[in-house]
């Protein structure tokens, strides 16, 4: 049975209100529970179109009575960012009011949950998971966030806190399909990677920044680190960020194919009955996020790429040049940008007037890089 729920956000200013809408299929409490959300970065349009196609598929599955788990889908997870338009340009990655990234800064529940759970867990892993999730739900219910953005974060977490699988649907700037997964869930998550045709699946124990999927995926390891291993605490949540290619990759053909792939993944995971068919051959292995050469502009100017998306490059290859349009000597107007690793050119920038330090691309390699320490994700 399907339900549609509307959840209000607190009023940010007199005369304005926003709300979050979610679709739920199946019986609440049925297992497995799958939580999906689209466009937490509200300027990323492909996830919202994929969510619309997936909704149609799940509606059909509901009519056929084949939804066996509980599935929750938030088709537009950021009503704040949806309304942020400046001079005709939609800007949905950072909140105007605070400058904060919408997909960073989610509260880490592990320390407070550990305090509540001390001495209460036993030898049964499933019972422990239920107790832990109840403690987390209670913590979220007790929060009284001030402001619209903290309230949105809490509201989204409340929908996902007891899910077995959390999929956060995004897109990059100009990119191939790729995923971010926790190291602890590989190769468990390899079926998602293969089903979606991911060209790169990047793994990290903790990439930094407290992004939405990691708050759930890495929670269990953090809890074990505090409470120890005397009682079993399994990795009970598969959390992943799905990057649905680039921001301009908006078409019904792509969205329908991606939605069908997600439905097949839900079948493989037992949330929808049916035969998903054979798992497609994987297009990539899982590689460490610390092995990604995050290219940055060394100077200001006009960015000109010398490599295409999907190119396999080697250390020292010229990836792009930055042209100084005001240079007196045209022969000395270009600054090269070279990669420090062998790998796949996964993503590029579409806004081509750049400033020093701005990210301009990713090369996915296989060897950890000395430059990749601290926070591994772009702010």
C-alpha positions in Angstrom: 0.0 0.0 0.0 1.3 3.4 -0.9 1.1 6.6 1.2 2.3 10.1 0.4 3.3 12.2 3.4 3.9 15.9 3.6 6.1 17.1 6.4 6.4 20.9 7.2 9.6 22.7 7.8 9.6 25.6 10.4 8.8 29.0 9.1 12.0 30.9 8.1 10.4 34.3 7.6 6.9 35.7 8.1 4.5 34.6 5.3 6.7 31.7 4.0 6.5 28.0 4.6 8.2 25.0 3.0 7.6 21.3 3.2 9.1 17.9 2.4 7.2 15.3 0.5 7.9 11.6 0.7 6.4 8.5 -0.9 6.2 5.2 1.0 5.4 1.8 -0.4 4.9 -1.4 1.6 4.1 -1.9 5.2 6.0 0.4 7.7 8.4 -1.8 9.6 8.7 -4.4 6.8 12.2 -5.5 6.0 14.3 -4.6 4.2 13.7 -0.9 4.5 15.1 1.1 1.6 15.4 4.9 1.8 16.2 6.9 -1.3 16.4 10.7 -1.7 17.0 12.9 -4.7 18.7 16.3 -5.1 19.9 17.1 -1.6 22.0 19.5 -3.7 18.9 21.1 -5.2 20.6 22.3 -8.3 21.2 18.7 -9.5 18.3 17.9 -11.8 19.0 14.4 -13.1 18.2 12.7 -9.7 14.7 14.3 -9.5 13.9 13.0 -13.0 15.1 9.5 -12.1 13.0 9.7 -8.9 9.9 10.5 -11.0 10.6 7.5 -13.3 11.3 5.2 -10.2 8.0 6.4 -8.6 6.1 5.2 -11.7 7.8 1.8 -11.5 7.2 1.4 -7.8 3.5 2.5 -8.2 3.2 -0.4 -10.7 4.9 -2.8 -8.4 2.5 -1.7 -5.6 -0.5 -2.3 -7.8 0.8 -5.8 -8.5 1.3 -6.4 -4.8 5.1 -7.3 -5.2 6.5 -4.7 -2.8 7.8 -6.9 0.0 9.9 -4.5 2.0 9.4 -0.9 3.0 10.5 1.7 0.5 10.7 5.4 1.2 11.5 7.9 -1.6 12.0 11.6 -1.2 11.8 12.9 -4.7 13.1 16.4 -3.9 15.0 16.4 -0.6 15.8 20.1 -0.4 12.9 22.5 -0.7 15.2 25.3 0.7 17.7 24.9 -2.2 14.9 24.6 -4.8 13.9 28.2 -4.1 17.4 29.7 -4.3 17.6 31.6 -7.6 20.0 34.6 -8.1 19.9 36.6 -11.3 18.0 33.8 -13.1 20.5 31.2 -12.0 19.5 28.3 -9.7 22.1 27.8 -6.9 21.2 24.7 -4.8 24.5 23.4 -3.4 25.0 25.9 -0.5 22.4 27.6 1.7 22.2 31.3 1.0 21.5 32.0 4.7 24.6 30.3 6.2 26.8 29.4 3.3 26.7 25.8 4.4 26.8 22.9 2.0 23.5 21.1 2.1 25.2 17.7 2.1 27.7 18.3 4.9 27.4 18.8 8.6 24.8 16.1 9.4 24.9 15.3 13.2 27.0 12.3 14.2 24.7 10.2 16.5 27.4 7.7 17.5 28.7 9.3 20.7 25.3 10.0 22.2 23.9 6.7 21.1 26.9 4.9 22.7 26.3 6.6 26.0 22.7 5.4 26.0 23.5 1.9 25.0 26.3 1.1 27.5 25.6 -2.2 29.1 22.4 -2.7 27.2 23.5 -4.8 24.2 23.6 -8.6 24.1 24.8 -11.5 22.0 22.0 -11.3 19.4 23.1 -9.0 16.5 19.6 -8.4 15.2 18.3 -7.4 18.6 21.3 -5.1 19.0 20.5 -3.4 15.7 16.9 -2.8 16.7 18.0 -1.3 20.0 20.6 0.9 18.4 18.1 2.2 15.8 15.6 2.9 18.5 18.2 4.9 20.5 19.1 6.9 17.4 15.4 7.6 16.6 14.9 8.8 20.2 17.9 11.1 19.9 16.6 12.6 16.7 13.1 13.0 18.2 14.6 14.9 21.1 16.5 17.4 19.0 15.0 20.9 18.8 16.9 22.4 15.9 16.9 26.2 15.4 16.5 27.3 11.8 15.3 25.8 8.6 18.5 24.0 7.5 19.1 22.1 10.8 15.4 21.2 10.8 15.7 19.8 7.3 18.7 17.7 8.3 16.9 16.2 11.3 13.7 15.5 9.2 15.7 13.7 6.5 17.6 11.7 9.1 14.4 10.6 10.8 13.1 9.0 7.6 16.4 7.1 7.0 17.6 6.2 10.5 16.2 2.7 10.5 16.8 1.9 6.9 18.9 -1.1 5.8 19.9 0.7 2.6 20.3 4.5 2.2 20.8 5.8 -1.4 21.5 9.5 -1.8 21.0 10.4 -5.5 23.2 13.2 -6.9 25.0 14.2 -10.0 28.3 15.8 -10.7 29.1 18.7 -13.0 30.2 17.0 -16.3 30.8 13.4 -15.4 30.4 9.6 -15.9 28.2 7.5 -13.7 29.9 6.8 -10.4 29.4 5.9 -6.7 30.8 6.7 -3.3 30.6 3.8 -0.8 32.0 3.0 2.7 35.0 0.7 2.7 33.2 -1.7 5.1 30.4 -2.3 2.5 32.6 -3.5 -0.3 32.2 -5.9 -2.0 28.7 -6.0 -0.5 27.7 -3.0 -2.6 29.2 -4.3 -5.8 25.8 -5.3 -7.1 24.6 -1.6 -7.0 27.8 -0.6 -8.8 27.3 -3.2 -11.5 23.6 -2.7 -11.9 24.0 1.1 -12.4 27.0 0.7 -14.8 29.2 2.7 -12.5 32.4 3.7 -14.2 34.1 4.4 -10.8 33.1 3.3 -7.3 35.2 5.1 -4.7 35.6 3.8 -1.1 36.5 5.5 2.1 36.3 4.7 5.8 35.3 8.3 6.4 35.7 10.9 3.7 35.1 13.8 6.1 32.4 16.5 6.1 29.6 14.3 7.5 27.7 13.8 4.3 24.2 12.2 4.4 25.1 8.6 3.3 28.2 8.4 5.5 26.2 9.5 8.6 24.4 6.1 8.3 27.0 3.9 6.5 29.9 4.8 8.9 27.8 5.0 12.1 28.2 1.3 13.0 32.0 1.3 12.8 32.1 4.5 15.0 29.8 2.9 17.5 32.1 -0.2 17.7 35.1 2.0 18.2 33.4 3.5 21.3 31.7 0.5 22.7 34.2 -2.2 21.7 33.5 -5.6 20.2 32.3 -7.4 23.3 28.8 -7.5 21.9 28.1 -7.9 18.2 27.4 -4.6 16.3 27.1 -5.4 12.6 27.4 -3.0 9.7 23.7 -2.8 9.4 23.3 0.0 6.8 24.5 0.2 3.3 24.9 3.9 2.5 25.9 5.1 -0.9 26.0 8.4 -2.9 24.9 7.7 -6.5 26.3 10.3 -8.9 24.0 10.1 -12.0 26.5 11.5 -14.5 26.6 15.2 -15.1 24.2 18.1 -14.5 23.2 18.4 -18.1 22.4 14.6 -18.5 18.7 15.2 -18.2 16.6 13.0 -20.5 13.8 10.5 -20.2 15.9 7.8 -21.8 18.7 8.1 -19.3 16.3 8.5 -16.3 14.2 5.6 -17.3 17.2 3.3 -17.6 18.6 4.5 -14.3 15.2 3.9 -12.6 14.9 0.5 -14.0 18.4 -0.3 -12.7 17.5 0.9 -9.3 14.3 -1.3 -9.4 16.4 -4.3 -10.3 18.7 -3.6 -7.3 15.7 -3.4 -5.0 14.6 -6.8 -6.4 18.1 -8.3 -5.7 17.9 -6.9 -2.2 14.5 -8.4 -1.5 12.4 -5.2 -1.2 10.5 -6.0 -4.4 9.6 -9.5 -5.6 10.5 -10.4 -9.1 13.4 -11.6 -11.3 15.9 -8.9 -12.0 17.8 -11.1 -14.5 21.5 -11.7 -14.5 23.7 -9.0 -12.9 25.5 -7.0 -15.6 29.2 -7.3 -15.8 30.9 -4.7 -13.6 32.5 -1.8 -15.4 34.9 -1.0 -12.5 36.3 -2.3 -9.3 36.1 -0.6 -6.0 39.0 1.9 -5.6 40.0 4.1 -2.7 38.9 7.7 -2.6 42.4 8.5 -1.4 43.6 7.5 -4.8 41.7 10.2 -6.7 43.7 13.0 -8.1 41.4 16.0 -7.4 42.7 18.5 -10.0 42.6 22.1 -9.0 43.3 25.3 -10.9 46.7 26.7 -10.1 45.9 30.2 -11.6 43.0 32.2 -12.7 41.9 32.2 -16.4 39.9 30.3 -19.1 39.9 26.6 -18.6 40.6 24.6 -21.8 40.5 20.8 -21.5 42.9 18.7 -23.5 41.3 15.3 -22.5 37.8 13.9 -22.9 35.7 12.4 -20.2 36.5 8.7 -19.9 40.0 9.1 -21.1 42.6 6.8 -19.5 45.6 8.9 -18.7 49.0 8.4 -17.1 51.0 10.3 -14.6 52.3 13.6 -16.1 49.7 13.7 -18.9 48.3 17.2 -19.8 44.7 17.3 -18.7 43.9 21.0 -19.3 45.4 24.4 -19.8 44.4 27.6 -18.2 44.6 30.6 -20.5 45.3 34.1 -19.3 43.2 36.2 -21.7 45.2 39.4 -20.7 48.7 37.9 -21.3 51.0 40.2 -23.3 52.8 37.3 -24.8 50.3 34.8 -26.3 53.1 32.2 -26.3 53.3 32.3 -22.6 49.6 32.7 -21.8 48.9 29.0 -20.9 49.4 27.2 -17.6 49.3 23.4 -17.9 47.4 21.2 -15.5 48.9 17.7 -15.3 47.8 14.6 -13.4 49.9 13.0 -10.7 48.5 9.5 -11.2 47.4 6.9 -13.7 43.7 6.6 -14.0 40.3 7.5 -15.5 39.2 11.1 -16.2 35.9 10.8 -14.4 34.6 14.4 -14.2 35.2 17.9 -15.5 34.0 21.4 -14.8 31.5 23.2 -17.0 32.0 26.7 -15.8 35.2 27.5 -17.5 36.4 30.8 -16.1 38.2 29.6 -13.0 40.0 31.0 -9.9 43.0 29.5 -8.1 42.2 26.5 -6.1 38.9 25.6 -7.7 38.3 21.9 -8.5 38.4 21.3 -12.2 38.3 17.5 -12.5 38.9 14.0 -11.0 41.3 11.3 -12.1 40.4 8.0 -10.5 43.5 6.0 -9.8 44.4 2.9 -7.8 47.3 4.1 -5.6 46.8 6.4 -2.6 48.2 9.8 -3.2 50.3 11.8 -0.6 48.2 14.9 -1.4 45.0 13.2 -0.3 44.8 13.6 3.5 42.1 15.0 5.8 38.7 15.7 4.2 38.6 13.8 0.9 35.5 15.4 -0.5 35.2 18.8 -2.0 33.6 21.3 0.5 
